């Protein structure tokens, strides 16, 4: 059976964790010789990457990608679905029509987060909020299976539709892709990063929920210029606000866009990854990407699924949100971790994209 992956967001057209999840999932399908079709939006605007990617270009040329650019191409996508194909919507906007037209038993809905609440965080539109809530509620009720990445997201699903059954599935990462053997000091020279400072790193969509503005503000006020440097990679609606905030700070590097290759090099040259999430974190796939590079991670206690994962190994890597003393303690703990033997780094292999994609296919095929 063919799996029809319906996703509003997919790397390389869009930044963000859910976009990367979809990308690695279909890569895993390809590796495991599972037939698939990806139906996704051709994204533009402030969250668009539009990066050239060899795998994505290849499957598009093979007819395994249908990009939706408007109503006509949306309707065309319906006719690409065979009578026995399994359908996996990853978001309710594109997925709504598939949920409406096809049998419930063929639909497995992947819930990455409450779209209506994310919308409310950046807009006062009552209608926009209600429409997104309805689309999600309908899509959840029309699915035979619902997947999430954490127990935290199970609760978010049940707040929308309390009568559905939800299954927690693993997060996903390409372990080999996030492996770099280049010398850290040479990389710091390449990117003009001080060789003798403790380098903190974060890569996030610049939205209110991800907490990057608050992290930058706290860093400027509480971390000494002589000892620390912060690297921020991200873009989004708060880009200009962040740029204005850090304009006079010489120990913060802000890069709106970097290629996947440079992203892993920047992680490699850093000392600690900081996940400063303020709300609605399903997992935080960047956590697995950082750990694949042996980069220790500290996460806020509002980081949902990331807290669930990290707490299995180190409670001293979870800091209290808006508590700079707690953040500094966690950073010092992270710097002391044994990168060769610690179980936290070894756990990443369980989330490799080939294994996870095959497991998810078995779940939807049952």
C-alpha positions in Angstrom: 0.0 0.0 0.0 1.1 3.5 -0.7 1.4 6.0 2.1 0.1 9.5 1.2 1.8 12.0 3.5 -0.2 15.2 3.5 1.9 18.0 5.1 1.5 21.8 5.1 5.1 22.0 6.0 8.1 20.1 4.7 11.8 20.8 4.6 13.3 22.3 2.4 10.3 24.6 1.8 9.8 25.5 5.4 11.7 25.8 8.7 10.6 24.2 11.9 10.5 20.8 13.6 7.4 19.4 12.0 8.8 20.2 8.5 11.9 18.3 9.3 10.0 15.4 10.8 8.0 15.0 7.5 11.2 15.2 5.5 13.0 12.5 7.5 9.9 10.3 7.6 9.6 10.2 3.8 13.4 9.7 3.6 12.9 6.7 5.8 10.1 5.4 3.7 12.4 5.7 0.7 15.2 3.8 2.5 12.8 1.1 3.6 11.3 0.8 0.0 7.9 1.9 1.3 5.8 3.4 -1.5 4.8 7.0 -0.7 3.5 10.2 -2.1 4.2 13.6 -0.4 1.5 16.3 -0.9 2.8 19.5 0.5 2.5 23.3 0.2 5.1 25.2 -1.9 5.9 27.6 1.0 6.8 31.2 0.8 7.1 34.1 3.3 8.9 34.6 6.5 9.1 30.9 7.4 10.3 29.8 4.0 13.7 28.2 3.4 13.5 27.3 -0.3 16.8 25.6 0.1 18.0 23.2 -2.7 18.0 19.7 -1.4 19.2 16.7 -3.5 16.8 14.1 -2.0 13.7 16.4 -2.3 14.6 17.3 -5.9 15.0 13.6 -6.8 11.7 12.4 -5.4 9.9 15.4 -7.0 11.4 14.4 -10.3 10.2 10.9 -9.7 6.6 12.1 -9.2 6.6 11.3 -5.5 5.9 15.0 -4.6 2.9 17.1 -5.4 3.3 20.7 -4.4 0.1 22.6 -3.7 0.2 26.2 -4.8 -3.5 27.1 -4.9 -7.0 25.7 -5.0 -6.6 24.0 -8.4 -3.5 22.1 -7.4 -5.2 21.3 -4.0 -8.1 19.7 -5.9 -5.7 17.9 -8.2 -4.0 16.3 -5.3 -7.3 14.4 -4.4 -7.2 12.5 -7.6 -3.6 11.3 -6.9 -4.8 9.1 -4.1 -5.6 5.5 -5.0 -8.5 3.5 -3.7 -6.3 1.5 -1.2 -3.7 4.2 -0.3 -3.2 5.0 3.4 -3.4 8.7 4.2 -1.3 10.4 6.9 -2.2 14.2 7.3 0.4 16.1 9.4 -1.6 19.3 9.6 -5.3 20.1 9.3 -5.2 22.8 6.7 -4.3 20.6 3.7 -5.4 17.5 5.5 -9.0 18.6 6.1 -10.2 17.8 2.6 -8.6 14.3 2.8 -10.3 13.7 6.1 -13.6 14.8 4.7 -13.5 12.7 1.5 -11.8 9.5 2.4 -12.7 6.6 4.8 -11.8 7.1 8.4 -10.1 3.7 8.6 -7.5 4.8 6.0 -6.5 8.0 7.9 -3.7 8.3 10.5 -3.5 11.9 11.7 -0.1 13.2 13.0 -0.6 15.9 15.5 2.4 18.2 15.9 0.8 20.9 18.0 -2.4 23.0 18.6 -2.4 25.1 15.5 -5.2 27.3 16.8 -3.1 28.2 20.0 0.0 28.9 17.9 -2.1 31.2 15.7 -3.5 33.0 18.7 0.0 33.8 20.0 0.6 35.9 16.9 -2.9 37.2 15.9 -6.0 38.6 17.5 -8.3 37.3 14.8 -11.2 35.4 16.5 -12.3 33.9 13.2 -8.8 32.6 12.3 -8.6 31.0 15.8 -12.0 29.3 15.4 -11.4 28.1 11.9 -8.1 26.4 12.9 -9.7 24.9 16.0 -12.5 23.4 13.9 -10.1 22.0 11.3 -8.1 20.3 13.9 -11.1 19.0 15.8 -12.6 17.6 12.6 -9.4 16.0 11.4 -8.8 14.3 14.8 -12.3 12.9 14.9 -12.0 11.6 11.3 -8.8 9.7 11.9 -8.6 6.0 13.0 -5.2 6.6 14.5 -3.6 9.7 16.0 0.1 10.0 16.6 2.0 12.5 18.8 5.6 12.7 20.0 5.1 13.1 23.7 2.7 12.6 26.6 2.6 16.4 26.7 1.0 16.4 23.3 -1.5 13.7 24.3 -3.0 16.2 26.7 -3.1 18.9 24.0 -5.1 16.5 21.7 -7.6 15.6 24.4 -8.2 19.3 25.1 -9.4 19.5 21.5 -11.3 16.2 21.2 -11.6 14.2 24.4 -13.0 11.0 22.8 -10.1 10.0 20.6 -7.3 7.5 21.1 -3.8 8.8 20.9 -0.5 6.9 20.4 2.9 8.3 21.3 5.5 7.6 18.6 9.3 8.3 18.6 10.8 11.6 17.4 13.1 11.3 14.4 16.6 12.3 13.4 19.2 11.4 10.7 22.1 10.5 13.0 24.6 10.2 10.2 23.6 13.6 8.8 24.4 15.3 12.1 27.9 13.9 12.5 30.9 16.2 12.1 34.6 15.3 12.8 36.1 18.8 12.0 38.2 20.5 14.6 36.2 22.8 16.9 38.9 25.6 17.0 39.2 25.6 13.2 35.5 25.9 12.9 35.4 28.8 15.3 38.0 30.6 13.2 36.0 29.9 10.1 32.8 31.5 11.6 34.7 34.2 13.5 33.6 32.8 16.9 36.0 33.5 19.9 38.2 30.4 20.5 38.3 30.8 24.3 34.7 31.4 25.3 31.9 29.1 26.3 29.6 29.1 23.2 25.9 28.7 23.7 23.8 27.8 20.6 20.1 27.9 19.8 18.3 27.4 16.4 14.5 28.2 16.5 11.7 29.7 14.6 11.4 33.2 15.9 7.9 33.1 17.4 6.7 34.1 20.9 6.5 30.5 22.0 10.1 29.5 21.3 11.5 32.0 23.8 14.5 33.3 21.8 13.9 36.9 22.5 13.8 36.3 26.2 17.0 34.2 26.0 18.8 36.9 24.1 17.7 39.6 26.6 18.7 37.5 29.6 22.1 36.7 28.0 22.8 40.4 27.4 22.0 41.3 31.0 23.5 38.3 32.9 26.3 36.6 30.9 29.7 38.2 30.9 31.3 39.3 27.6 34.7 37.8 28.7 33.3 34.3 29.3 30.3 33.6 26.9 29.2 33.9 23.3 25.7 33.1 22.0 24.8 31.9 18.5 21.2 32.3 17.3 20.0 30.7 14.1 16.4 31.4 13.0 13.9 33.5 11.2 10.3 34.4 11.6 8.0 37.2 12.7 10.3 38.3 15.6 13.4 38.6 13.4 13.5 42.4 13.4 12.7 42.6 17.1 15.6 40.3 17.8 18.0 42.2 15.6 17.1 45.5 17.3 17.6 43.9 20.7 21.1 42.6 20.0 22.4 45.4 17.7 25.0 46.6 20.2 25.9 43.2 21.6 29.3 42.0 20.4 29.0 38.5 21.9 25.8 37.4 20.1 25.9 36.1 16.5 22.5 36.1 14.8 22.2 34.2 11.5 18.8 34.3 9.9 19.5 31.5 7.6 22.2 28.8 7.2 22.4 25.7 5.1 22.0 22.3 6.8 25.7 21.8 6.3 26.6 25.0 8.1 24.0 24.4 10.8 25.8 21.2 11.9 29.2 23.0 11.8 27.9 25.7 14.1 26.6 23.1 16.5 29.9 21.3 16.4 31.8 24.4 17.4 29.5 25.2 20.3 29.6 24.0 23.9 25.9 23.9 25.0 22.6 23.9 23.1 19.9 25.9 24.8 16.2 25.2 24.2 14.4 28.2 25.8 10.8 27.2 24.9 8.0 29.0 26.7 5.1 26.8 25.5 3.7 24.1 23.1 6.9 22.0 22.5 5.9 18.6 21.2 9.4 17.3 21.4 12.1 19.6 19.9 13.8 17.6 17.2 16.8 20.0 17.5 17.6 18.2 20.8 18.3 15.0 18.9 20.2 16.8 16.2 22.5 18.4 18.8 23.0 15.2 20.8 24.0 13.4 17.5 26.8 15.9 17.4 27.8 15.3 21.0 26.5 18.7 21.9 24.9 18.7 25.4 21.5 20.2 25.7 19.7 22.2 28.4 15.9 22.7 28.1 13.4 24.9 29.9 10.9 23.3 32.2 8.2 24.5 29.8 9.7 22.4 26.9 7.0 19.7 27.0 8.3 16.6 25.2 11.9 17.7 25.5 11.6 17.7 29.3 10.1 14.2 29.1 13.1 13.0 27.1 15.9 14.7 29.0 14.5 13.8 32.4 15.1 10.2 31.7 18.8 10.9 31.9 19.6 14.2 33.6 17.2 16.4 35.7 20.1 18.8 36.1 19.8 19.8 32.4 16.3 21.2 32.9 16.2 24.9 34.0 13.4 27.0 35.4 12.0 29.4 32.8 13.1 33.0 33.4 15.4 32.0 36.2 19.0 32.9 35.1 20.6 31.2 38.1 18.9 28.0 37.2 20.0 28.3 33.5 23.6 29.0 34.5 23.6 25.9 36.8 22.3 23.7 34.0 24.9 25.1 31.6 27.7 24.2 34.0 26.3 20.7 34.5 26.1 20.3 30.7 29.8 21.3 30.3 30.8 18.5 32.7 29.0 15.7 30.9 31.1 12.8 29.6 30.5 13.0 25.9 31.9 9.5 25.1 30.0 7.4 27.7 26.9 9.3 28.8 23.6 7.4 28.1 21.9 10.6 26.9 24.1 10.7 23.8 23.8 7.0 23.2 20.0 7.1 23.3 19.9 9.1 20.0 20.4 6.0 17.9 16.9 4.7 18.9 15.4 7.7 17.0 17.2 7.1 13.7 14.9 7.9 10.7 15.2 4.5 9.1 14.0 2.7 12.2 11.3 5.2 13.1 9.8 5.4 9.7 9.5 1.6 9.4 7.9 1.5 12.9 5.3 4.2 11.9 4.5 2.4 8.7 3.8 -0.8 10.7 1.5 1.2 13.0 -0.6 2.7 10.1 -0.7 -0.6 8.2 -2.3 -2.6 11.0 
